[in-house]
């Protein structure tokens, strides 16, 4: 579990901002352009022990949202000394609302190249800040 004070930064890419419209499968099954996510680099997921399926109380420091966010996806990391492979989360998404971050990105006028600060204020609370 994360600890209060754990922090990492993510540089936004176009795919993070328009998750619902990109990729080969989206050409046939087009989804909302507001579906978006916050990436969790595998090194940070490992350092903070962010596992897939974990739900956190999420908020933006600008007060735009206070909502549950789910750590999702699966990035595997193998421990070379033990040989054990652990699955870590790859992204945060709104829990039951894939448009949560899309609405926030629109609110803060997020663009590819912008930085997002992800900071845990407790083991169950995470704050997002556009830098």
OpenMM code with the backbone's topology and positions (N, CA, C; nanometers):
from openmm import Vec3, app, unit

residues = "UNK UNK UNK UNK UNK UNK UNK UNK UNK UNK UNK UNK UNK UNK UNK UNK UNK UNK UNK UNK UNK UNK UNK UNK UNK UNK UNK UNK UNK UNK UNK UNK UNK UNK UNK UNK UNK UNK UNK UNK UNK UNK UNK UNK UNK UNK UNK UNK UNK UNK UNK UNK UNK UNK UNK UNK UNK UNK UNK UNK UNK UNK UNK UNK UNK UNK UNK UNK UNK UNK UNK UNK UNK UNK UNK UNK UNK UNK UNK UNK UNK UNK UNK UNK UNK UNK UNK UNK UNK UNK UNK UNK UNK UNK UNK UNK UNK UNK UNK UNK UNK UNK UNK UNK UNK UNK UNK UNK UNK UNK UNK UNK UNK UNK UNK UNK UNK UNK UNK UNK UNK UNK UNK UNK UNK UNK UNK UNK UNK UNK UNK".split()
positions = [
    Vec3(0.0839, -0.1179, 0.0000),
    Vec3(0.0000, 0.0000, 0.0000),
    Vec3(0.0887, 0.1247, 0.0000),
    Vec3(0.0394, 0.2296, -0.0653),
    Vec3(0.1127, 0.3558, -0.0604),
    Vec3(0.1146, 0.4124, 0.0817),
    Vec3(0.2062, 0.5037, 0.1052),
    Vec3(0.2157, 0.5730, 0.2333),
    Vec3(0.1953, 0.7221, 0.2110),
    Vec3(0.1490, 0.7909, 0.3140),
    Vec3(0.1368, 0.9361, 0.3066),
    Vec3(0.2726, 0.9942, 0.2675),
    Vec3(0.2709, 1.0837, 0.1703),
    Vec3(0.3945, 1.1461, 0.1232),
    Vec3(0.4530, 1.0835, -0.0008),
    Vec3(0.4074, 0.9648, -0.0406),
    Vec3(0.4546, 0.9057, -0.1666),
    Vec3(0.4089, 0.9951, -0.2815),
    Vec3(0.5009, 1.0285, -0.3713),
    Vec3(0.4726, 1.1196, -0.4822),
    Vec3(0.5397, 1.0679, -0.6081),
    Vec3(0.4720, 1.0845, -0.7208),
    Vec3(0.5375, 1.0656, -0.8492),
    Vec3(0.4752, 1.1604, -0.9511),
    Vec3(0.5425, 1.1758, -1.0633),
    Vec3(0.4997, 1.2693, -1.1667),
    Vec3(0.4821, 1.1943, -1.2979),
    Vec3(0.3833, 1.2383, -1.3751),
    Vec3(0.3545, 1.1762, -1.5044),
    Vec3(0.3475, 1.2859, -1.6100),
    Vec3(0.4201, 1.2676, -1.7197),
    Vec3(0.4085, 1.3599, -1.8334),
    Vec3(0.2972, 1.3068, -1.9231),
    Vec3(0.1981, 1.3913, -1.9476),
    Vec3(0.0832, 1.3483, -2.0275),
    Vec3(0.1200, 1.3269, -2.1735),
    Vec3(0.0632, 1.2216, -2.2280),
    Vec3(0.0733, 1.1923, -2.3707),
    Vec3(-0.0675, 1.2025, -2.4307),
    Vec3(-0.0735, 1.2133, -2.5599),
    Vec3(-0.2026, 1.2233, -2.6280),
    Vec3(-0.2941, 1.1068, -2.5894),
    Vec3(-0.2386, 0.9869, -2.5778),
    Vec3(-0.3192, 0.8685, -2.5454),
    Vec3(-0.3831, 0.8789, -2.4073),
    Vec3(-0.3167, 0.9446, -2.3113),
    Vec3(-0.3736, 0.9596, -2.1775),
    Vec3(-0.4964, 1.0500, -2.1810),
    Vec3(-0.4928, 1.1488, -2.2689),
    Vec3(-0.5991, 1.2494, -2.2758),
    Vec3(-0.7203, 1.2021, -2.3555),
    Vec3(-0.6996, 1.1088, -2.4485),
    Vec3(-0.8095, 1.0657, -2.5360),
    Vec3(-0.8123, 0.9135, -2.5470),
    Vec3(-0.8112, 0.8486, -2.4328),
    Vec3(-0.8067, 0.7036, -2.4229),
    Vec3(-0.9187, 0.6380, -2.5019),
    Vec3(-1.0375, 0.6948, -2.4989),
    Vec3(-1.1536, 0.6319, -2.5616),
    Vec3(-1.1555, 0.6352, -2.7121),
    Vec3(-1.0646, 0.7107, -2.7736),
    Vec3(-1.0695, 0.7248, -2.9196),
    Vec3(-0.9477, 0.6691, -2.9912),
    Vec3(-0.8461, 0.6288, -2.9190),
    Vec3(-0.7216, 0.5845, -2.9823),
    Vec3(-0.7069, 0.4331, -2.9819),
    Vec3(-0.6286, 0.3839, -3.0749),
    Vec3(-0.6008, 0.2411, -3.0831),
    Vec3(-0.6830, 0.1737, -3.1918),
    Vec3(-0.6325, 0.0618, -3.2395),
    Vec3(-0.6971, -0.0102, -3.3489),
    Vec3(-0.8382, -0.0536, -3.3133),
    Vec3(-0.8591, -0.0989, -3.1902),
    Vec3(-0.9924, -0.1456, -3.1524),
    Vec3(-1.0919, -0.0306, -3.1446),
    Vec3(-1.0449, 0.0918, -3.1255),
    Vec3(-1.1344, 0.2068, -3.1129),
    Vec3(-1.1846, 0.2544, -3.2503),
    Vec3(-1.1206, 0.2137, -3.3583),
    Vec3(-1.1667, 0.2543, -3.4912),
    Vec3(-1.3028, 0.1942, -3.5201),
    Vec3(-1.3280, 0.0741, -3.4720),
    Vec3(-1.4565, 0.0085, -3.4916),
    Vec3(-1.5504, 0.0411, -3.3767),
    Vec3(-1.4993, 0.0353, -3.2551),
    Vec3(-1.5789, 0.0554, -3.1349),
    Vec3(-1.5449, 0.1918, -3.0749),
    Vec3(-1.5819, 0.3005, -3.1472),
    Vec3(-1.5503, 0.4360, -3.1021),
    Vec3(-1.6184, 0.4657, -2.9685),
    Vec3(-1.5448, 0.5244, -2.8778),
    Vec3(-1.5978, 0.5580, -2.7462),
    Vec3(-1.5834, 0.7077, -2.7249),
    Vec3(-1.6210, 0.7535, -2.6097),
    Vec3(-1.6195, 0.8959, -2.5796),
    Vec3(-1.4779, 0.9523, -2.5799),
    Vec3(-1.4588, 1.0695, -2.6398),
    Vec3(-1.3265, 1.1330, -2.6352),
    Vec3(-1.2901, 1.1810, -2.4946),
    Vec3(-1.3858, 1.1780, -2.4023),
    Vec3(-1.3576, 1.2191, -2.2653),
    Vec3(-1.3030, 1.1064, -2.1787),
    Vec3(-1.2985, 0.9837, -2.2296),
    Vec3(-1.2392, 0.8754, -2.1519),
    Vec3(-1.0888, 0.8996, -2.1450),
    Vec3(-1.0374, 0.9105, -2.0228),
    Vec3(-0.8967, 0.9453, -2.0034),
    Vec3(-0.8465, 0.8783, -1.8756),
    Vec3(-0.7160, 0.8807, -1.8563),
    Vec3(-0.6574, 0.8182, -1.7391),
    Vec3(-0.5285, 0.8879, -1.6996),
    Vec3(-0.4784, 0.8536, -1.5815),
    Vec3(-0.3476, 0.8988, -1.5353),
    Vec3(-0.2582, 0.7752, -1.5303),
    Vec3(-0.1522, 0.7787, -1.6067),
    Vec3(-0.0589, 0.6665, -1.6124),
    Vec3(0.0100, 0.6470, -1.4779),
    Vec3(0.0404, 0.5222, -1.4464),
    Vec3(0.1243, 0.4890, -1.3307),
    Vec3(0.2477, 0.4172, -1.3863),
    Vec3(0.3624, 0.4836, -1.3913),
    Vec3(0.4831, 0.4136, -1.4372),
    Vec3(0.5098, 0.2924, -1.3491),
    Vec3(0.5545, 0.1827, -1.4083),
    Vec3(0.5719, 0.0577, -1.3338),
    Vec3(0.6689, 0.0751, -1.2177),
    Vec3(0.7708, 0.1577, -1.2335),
    Vec3(0.8648, 0.1777, -1.1230),
    Vec3(0.7958, 0.2442, -1.0041),
    Vec3(0.7042, 0.3363, -1.0312),
    Vec3(0.6302, 0.4016, -0.9230),
    Vec3(0.5243, 0.3090, -0.8650),
    Vec3(0.4602, 0.2295, -0.9499),
    Vec3(0.3628, 0.1319, -0.9002),
    Vec3(0.4307, 0.0332, -0.8063),
    Vec3(0.5507, -0.0072, -0.8424),
    Vec3(0.6254, -0.1002, -0.7570),
    Vec3(0.6689, -0.0318, -0.6275),
    Vec3(0.7238, 0.0887, -0.6374),
    Vec3(0.7721, 0.1596, -0.5190),
    Vec3(0.6597, 0.1871, -0.4194),
    Vec3(0.5402, 0.2165, -0.4716),
    Vec3(0.4254, 0.2482, -0.3852),
    Vec3(0.3341, 0.1281, -0.3621),
    Vec3(0.3652, 0.0153, -0.4246),
    Vec3(0.2820, -0.1054, -0.4180),
    Vec3(0.1366, -0.0738, -0.4555),
    Vec3(0.1196, -0.0242, -0.5795),
    Vec3(-0.0140, 0.0057, -0.6313),
    Vec3(-0.0578, -0.1141, -0.7149),
    Vec3(-0.1550, -0.1868, -0.6641),
    Vec3(-0.1991, -0.3105, -0.7270),
    Vec3(-0.3284, -0.2898, -0.8045),
    Vec3(-0.3479, -0.3660, -0.9133),
    Vec3(-0.4705, -0.3540, -0.9923),
    Vec3(-0.5936, -0.3821, -0.9076),
    Vec3(-0.6976, -0.3029, -0.9310),
    Vec3(-0.8244, -0.3231, -0.8633),
    Vec3(-0.8391, -0.2456, -0.7336),
    Vec3(-0.7309, -0.1871, -0.6848),
    Vec3(-0.7378, -0.1095, -0.5612),
    Vec3(-0.8119, 0.0216, -0.5873),
    Vec3(-0.9050, 0.0538, -0.4995),
    Vec3(-0.9808, 0.1783, -0.5118),
    Vec3(-0.9322, 0.2762, -0.4053),
    Vec3(-0.9055, 0.3982, -0.4489),
    Vec3(-0.8594, 0.5048, -0.3617),
    Vec3(-0.9613, 0.6184, -0.3623),
    Vec3(-0.9598, 0.6992, -0.2568),
    Vec3(-1.0362, 0.8232, -0.2574),
    Vec3(-0.9485, 0.9241, -0.3287),
    Vec3(-0.9941, 0.9684, -0.4428),
    Vec3(-0.9156, 1.0598, -0.5240),
    Vec3(-0.9715, 1.2003, -0.5202),
    Vec3(-0.8831, 1.2967, -0.5366),
    Vec3(-0.9268, 1.4356, -0.5454),
    Vec3(-0.8260, 1.5142, -0.6271),
    Vec3(-0.8746, 1.6221, -0.6838),
    Vec3(-0.7847, 1.7141, -0.7520),
    Vec3(-0.7589, 1.8299, -0.6567),
    Vec3(-0.6372, 1.8807, -0.6558),
    Vec3(-0.6037, 1.9871, -0.5610),
    Vec3(-0.6744, 2.1176, -0.5950),
    Vec3(-0.7289, 2.1284, -0.7163),
    Vec3(-0.8049, 2.2487, -0.7513),
    Vec3(-0.9516, 2.2379, -0.7089),
    Vec3(-0.9894, 2.1236, -0.6479),
    Vec3(-1.1255, 2.1056, -0.5989),
    Vec3(-1.2265, 2.0626, -0.7040),
    Vec3(-1.1819, 2.0336, -0.8263),
    Vec3(-1.2748, 1.9978, -0.9334),
    Vec3(-1.3438, 1.8647, -0.9074),
    Vec3(-1.2714, 1.7677, -0.8522),
    Vec3(-1.3361, 1.6393, -0.8226),
    Vec3(-1.2900, 1.5812, -0.6903),
    Vec3(-1.3788, 1.5087, -0.6289),
    Vec3(-1.3562, 1.4213, -0.5137),
    Vec3(-1.4343, 1.2954, -0.5467),
    Vec3(-1.3652, 1.1904, -0.5848),
    Vec3(-1.4336, 1.0701, -0.6311),
    Vec3(-1.3407, 0.9506, -0.6168),
    Vec3(-1.4007, 0.8330, -0.6122),
    Vec3(-1.3201, 0.7119, -0.6094),
    Vec3(-1.2468, 0.6956, -0.7420),
    Vec3(-1.1212, 0.6577, -0.7321),
    Vec3(-1.0416, 0.6255, -0.8507),
    Vec3(-0.9876, 0.4843, -0.8326),
    Vec3(-0.9838, 0.4123, -0.9425),
    Vec3(-0.9400, 0.2724, -0.9411),
    Vec3(-0.8042, 0.2609, -1.0090),
    Vec3(-0.7147, 0.1881, -0.9437),
    Vec3(-0.5889, 0.1506, -1.0069),
    Vec3(-0.6204, 0.0310, -1.0959),
    Vec3(-0.5881, 0.0407, -1.2230),
    Vec3(-0.6276, -0.0657, -1.3152),
    Vec3(-0.5145, -0.0999, -1.4113),
    Vec3(-0.5420, -0.1943, -1.4973),
    Vec3(-0.4414, -0.2416, -1.5900),
    Vec3(-0.3464, -0.3366, -1.5193),
    Vec3(-0.2519, -0.3869, -1.5937),
    Vec3(-0.1609, -0.4842, -1.5360),
    Vec3(-0.0240, -0.4752, -1.6024),
    Vec3(0.0729, -0.4352, -1.5236),
    Vec3(0.2122, -0.4340, -1.5674),
    Vec3(0.2870, -0.5339, -1.4802),
    Vec3(0.3522, -0.6289, -1.5421),
    Vec3(0.4224, -0.7326, -1.4653),
    Vec3(0.5665, -0.6913, -1.4401),
    Vec3(0.6118, -0.7201, -1.3193),
    Vec3(0.7505, -0.6929, -1.2807),
    Vec3(0.8043, -0.8169, -1.2116),
    Vec3(0.9163, -0.8689, -1.2623),
    Vec3(0.9765, -0.9899, -1.2062),
    Vec3(1.0915, -0.9520, -1.1129),
    Vec3(1.0910, -1.0097, -0.9951),
    Vec3(1.1995, -0.9921, -0.8994),
    Vec3(1.3082, -1.0925, -0.9357),
    Vec3(1.4224, -1.0427, -0.9798),
    Vec3(1.5295, -1.1317, -1.0262),
    Vec3(1.5872, -1.2180, -0.9150),
    Vec3(1.5822, -1.1718, -0.7920),
    Vec3(1.6413, -1.2517, -0.6840),
    Vec3(1.5486, -1.3634, -0.6368),
    Vec3(1.4156, -1.3411, -0.6445),
    Vec3(1.3223, -1.4450, -0.5984),
    Vec3(1.2559, -1.5190, -0.7135),
    Vec3(1.2559, -1.4573, -0.8317),
    Vec3(1.1882, -1.5178, -0.9458),
    Vec3(1.0379, -1.4970, -0.9452),
    Vec3(0.9867, -1.4253, -0.8457),
    Vec3(0.8424, -1.4025, -0.8355),
    Vec3(0.8019, -1.2836, -0.9221),
    Vec3(0.6948, -1.3013, -0.9982),
    Vec3(0.6404, -1.1940, -1.0812),
    Vec3(0.5187, -1.1348, -1.0110),
    Vec3(0.5166, -1.0035, -1.0003),
    Vec3(0.4057, -0.9324, -0.9372),
    Vec3(0.3388, -0.8449, -1.0420),
    Vec3(0.2061, -0.8365, -1.0350),
    Vec3(0.1309, -0.7487, -1.1241),
    Vec3(0.1048, -0.6168, -1.0529),
    Vec3(0.1409, -0.5074, -1.1190),
    Vec3(0.1166, -0.3733, -1.0675),
    Vec3(0.0190, -0.3012, -1.1602),
    Vec3(-0.0487, -0.2017, -1.1058),
    Vec3(-0.1430, -0.1233, -1.1856),
    Vec3(-0.0674, -0.0348, -1.2843),
    Vec3(-0.1324, -0.0051, -1.3975),
    Vec3(-0.0730, 0.0799, -1.5006),
    Vec3(-0.1334, 0.2195, -1.5045),
    Vec3(-0.2538, 0.2354, -1.4467),
    Vec3(-0.3193, 0.3646, -1.4593),
    Vec3(-0.4236, 0.3841, -1.3505),
    Vec3(-0.4590, 0.5101, -1.3288),
    Vec3(-0.5750, 0.5468, -1.2481),
    Vec3(-0.6858, 0.5863, -1.3436),
    Vec3(-0.8058, 0.5411, -1.3123),
    Vec3(-0.9244, 0.5808, -1.3887),
    Vec3(-1.0358, 0.6049, -1.2876),
    Vec3(-1.1360, 0.6782, -1.3286),
    Vec3(-1.2499, 0.6966, -1.2405),
    Vec3(-1.3128, 0.5615, -1.2123),
    Vec3(-1.3457, 0.5333, -1.0877),
    Vec3(-1.4090, 0.4062, -1.0533),
    Vec3(-1.5560, 0.4140, -1.0925),
    Vec3(-1.5911, 0.3456, -1.2008),
    Vec3(-1.7274, 0.3513, -1.2531),
    Vec3(-1.7530, 0.4731, -1.3391),
    Vec3(-1.6505, 0.5524, -1.3651),
    Vec3(-1.6660, 0.6729, -1.4463),
    Vec3(-1.5374, 0.6955, -1.5255),
    Vec3(-1.5318, 0.6381, -1.6439),
    Vec3(-1.4107, 0.6495, -1.7257),
    Vec3(-1.3887, 0.7907, -1.7793),
    Vec3(-1.4848, 0.8801, -1.7596),
    Vec3(-1.4725, 1.0180, -1.8074),
    Vec3(-1.4224, 1.1138, -1.6985),
    Vec3(-1.4040, 1.0643, -1.5763),
    Vec3(-1.3645, 1.1513, -1.4653),
    Vec3(-1.2418, 1.2345, -1.5009),
    Vec3(-1.1339, 1.1687, -1.5419),
    Vec3(-1.0115, 1.2422, -1.5718),
    Vec3(-1.0240, 1.3224, -1.7008),
    Vec3(-1.1039, 1.2766, -1.7950),
    Vec3(-1.1269, 1.3537, -1.9170),
    Vec3(-1.1921, 1.4878, -1.8877),
    Vec3(-1.2920, 1.4876, -1.8003),
    Vec3(-1.3557, 1.6140, -1.7610),
    Vec3(-1.2559, 1.7042, -1.6880),
    Vec3(-1.1760, 1.6448, -1.6000),
    Vec3(-1.0765, 1.7249, -1.5276),
    Vec3(-0.9713, 1.7802, -1.6229),
    Vec3(-0.9219, 1.6955, -1.7142),
    Vec3(-0.8224, 1.7435, -1.8111),
    Vec3(-0.8778, 1.8605, -1.8914),
    Vec3(-1.0036, 1.8513, -1.9298),
    Vec3(-1.0654, 1.9612, -2.0039),
    Vec3(-1.0729, 2.0860, -1.9152),
    Vec3(-1.1115, 2.0672, -1.7887),
    Vec3(-1.1233, 2.1785, -1.6932),
    Vec3(-0.9903, 2.2525, -1.6760),
    Vec3(-0.8796, 2.1793, -1.6673),
    Vec3(-0.7481, 2.2407, -1.6451),
    Vec3(-0.6742, 2.2673, -1.7757),
    Vec3(-0.7431, 2.2456, -1.8891),
    Vec3(-0.6847, 2.2660, -2.0216),
    Vec3(-0.5543, 2.1871, -2.0384),
    Vec3(-0.5558, 2.0610, -1.9977),
    Vec3(-0.4374, 1.9758, -2.0074),
    Vec3(-0.4037, 1.9466, -2.1533),
    Vec3(-0.2757, 1.9438, -2.1806),
    Vec3(-0.2239, 1.9186, -2.3148),
    Vec3(-0.1122, 1.8154, -2.3069),
    Vec3(-0.0868, 1.7439, -2.4170),
    Vec3(0.0290, 1.6539, -2.4165),
    Vec3(0.1547, 1.7309, -2.3762),
    Vec3(0.2346, 1.6708, -2.2903),
    Vec3(0.3555, 1.7349, -2.2400),
    Vec3(0.3383, 1.7946, -2.1011),
    Vec3(0.2139, 1.8215, -2.0597),
    Vec3(0.1897, 1.8729, -1.9250),
    Vec3(0.2245, 1.7657, -1.8218),
    Vec3(0.2569, 1.8119, -1.7011),
    Vec3(0.2919, 1.7209, -1.5930),
    Vec3(0.1765, 1.7113, -1.4935),
    Vec3(0.1542, 1.5882, -1.4439),
    Vec3(0.0572, 1.5624, -1.3386),
    Vec3(0.1346, 1.5103, -1.2178),
    Vec3(0.1109, 1.5738, -1.1044),
    Vec3(0.1690, 1.5282, -0.9782),
    Vec3(0.0672, 1.4371, -0.9111),
    Vec3(0.1109, 1.3187, -0.8720),
    Vec3(0.0268, 1.2215, -0.8019),
    Vec3(0.0856, 1.2071, -0.6620),
    Vec3(0.0058, 1.2433, -0.5614),
    Vec3(0.0560, 1.2412, -0.4244),
    Vec3(-0.0420, 1.1697, -0.3324),
    Vec3(0.0095, 1.0735, -0.2591),
    Vec3(-0.0716, 1.0028, -0.1613),
    Vec3(-0.0680, 1.0801, -0.0300),
    Vec3(-0.1859, 1.1105, 0.0236),
    Vec3(-0.1948, 1.1791, 0.1523),
    Vec3(-0.2199, 1.0792, 0.2648),
    Vec3(-0.2539, 0.9580, 0.2273),
    Vec3(-0.2664, 0.8445, 0.3200),
    Vec3(-0.2605, 0.7186, 0.2349),
    Vec3(-0.2727, 0.6041, 0.2972),
    Vec3(-0.2711, 0.4778, 0.2223),
    Vec3(-0.3932, 0.4639, 0.1318),
    Vec3(-0.4970, 0.5430, 0.1563),
    Vec3(-0.6222, 0.5287, 0.0812),
    Vec3(-0.6644, 0.6553, 0.0074),
    Vec3(-0.5851, 0.7627, 0.0178),
    Vec3(-0.6206, 0.8911, -0.0423),
    Vec3(-0.5102, 0.9370, -0.1362),
    Vec3(-0.5501, 0.9817, -0.2551),
    Vec3(-0.4539, 1.0281, -0.3533),
    Vec3(-0.5030, 1.1588, -0.4146),
    Vec3(-0.4091, 1.2537, -0.4315),
    Vec3(-0.4410, 1.3827, -0.4913),
    Vec3(-0.3683, 1.3985, -0.6235),
    Vec3(-0.4371, 1.4650, -0.7165),
    Vec3(-0.3842, 1.4886, -0.8496),
    Vec3(-0.3742, 1.6394, -0.8713),
    Vec3(-0.2578, 1.6823, -0.9217),
    Vec3(-0.2339, 1.8239, -0.9471),
    Vec3(-0.1751, 1.8384, -1.0864),
    Vec3(-0.2335, 1.9278, -1.1649),
    Vec3(-0.1683, 1.9631, -1.2921),
    Vec3(-0.0617, 2.0677, -1.2596),
    Vec3(0.0619, 2.0376, -1.2956),
    Vec3(0.1735, 2.1292, -1.2692),
    Vec3(0.1794, 2.2344, -1.3775),
] * unit.nanometer
topology = app.Topology()
chain = topology.addChain("A")
for resn in residues:
    res = topology.addResidue(resn, chain)
    for name in ("N", "CA", "C"):
        topology.addAtom(name, app.Element.getBySymbol(name[0]), res)
